[in-house]
């Protein structure tokens, strides 16, 4: 197993953190030799069938580049981590960017399998060749690799999806006794 160390200072700020994530993800792609990859953040608990369900979507849909689950956030609310551009377009420069990428604010059913504009990295499966094709990056507007990856894949006309039935929990740590608690899954 290979480990990639993030050398960014802990208090470097959001932009340096996002740049470090992009750099680490691009470096990790060099070590992946499989057609598909699955990522689960270390503080996320996924259902036991998450990998199988996400992989089935990729296997049965050659046009699909990325499919993710839904994460219940640390703040005890549903956060799809899939911006669907709504959050991204609140800044005028980002509205321009989303138009340039031909990604619109999609109506969300919040059920089944649904297209999304931006992605989250908490729990997903992806077609490795498509990730290599677009790479992970940041931009001068402060958009991180998650926002831009979804937009870049959409711009290439690859399907980017969320499966609302793959519901993950994000862990929180109580500052009083450092006990880990899992938000429901």
C-alpha positions, 0 to 999 in steps of 0.5 A, spaced: 500 500 500 502 506 498 501 512 502 501 520 500 503 525 505 500 532 505 506 537 506 501 543 507 502 546 513 495 545 517 493 552 518 495 554 511 488 556 509 482 553 504 486 555 498 492 551 500 488 545 502 484 545 496 491 545 492 493 539 496 487 535 495 488 536 488 495 534 488 494 528 492 489 526 488 493 526 481 498 523 485 494 517 487 491 516 480 498 514 478 498 508 482 491 506 480 491 500 475 484 498 475 478 500 471 474 503 477 476 506 483 472 507 490 474 512 495 471 512 502 473 518 506 476 516 513 471 519 517 465 516 513 461 510 514 458 507 508 452 502 508 455 495 507 453 494 499 455 501 497 461 499 493 457 494 490 451 499 488 456 504 485 460 499 481 454 496 478 452 503 476 459 504 472 459 497 470 452 498 466 453 505 464 459 506 459 457 513 459 458 514 466 464 517 469 463 518 476 457 516 481 457 518 489 453 516 495 449 521 499 452 523 506 449 525 512 453 531 515 456 532 521 451 537 523 445 532 522 442 534 516 442 531 509 448 534 505 449 531 498 456 533 497 454 534 490 453 542 489 448 541 483 451 548 481 446 551 486 451 553 491 457 554 486 453 559 482 452 564 488 458 568 486 458 572 479 464 569 477 462 562 478 455 563 474 460 565 468 464 559 469 458 554 470 455 557 464 461 556 460 461 549 462 454 548 460 452 545 467 445 548 469 442 548 476 438 541 475 431 539 479 433 534 484 428 529 486 432 526 492 431 519 490 434 514 485 439 515 481 440 522 478 445 527 474 449 532 478 453 538 476 459 538 482 461 532 486 463 530 493 469 526 495 466 522 501 463 516 498 464 515 490 466 510 485 469 513 478 472 510 472 479 511 472 480 513 465 475 519 466 479 522 472 485 521 468 482 525 462 480 531 466 485 531 472 484 534 479 485 542 479 483 548 483 481 555 480 482 562 482 475 563 484 477 558 490 473 552 487 476 546 490 477 539 486 470 536 488 467 542 484 471 543 478 471 535 477 464 534 476 464 540 472 470 538 468 466 531 467 460 534 465 463 539 460 466 532 457 459 530 456 460 524 461 455 522 466 456 524 473 451 521 478 448 521 485 445 515 488 440 517 493 439 510 496 447 510 498 446 513 504 453 514 508 454 517 515 459 523 517 463 522 524 464 527 529 468 527 535 466 530 541 471 535 544 470 533 551 472 526 551 474 525 544 469 519 543 467 518 536 460 518 534 457 516 527 451 521 525 445 516 522 447 512 516 
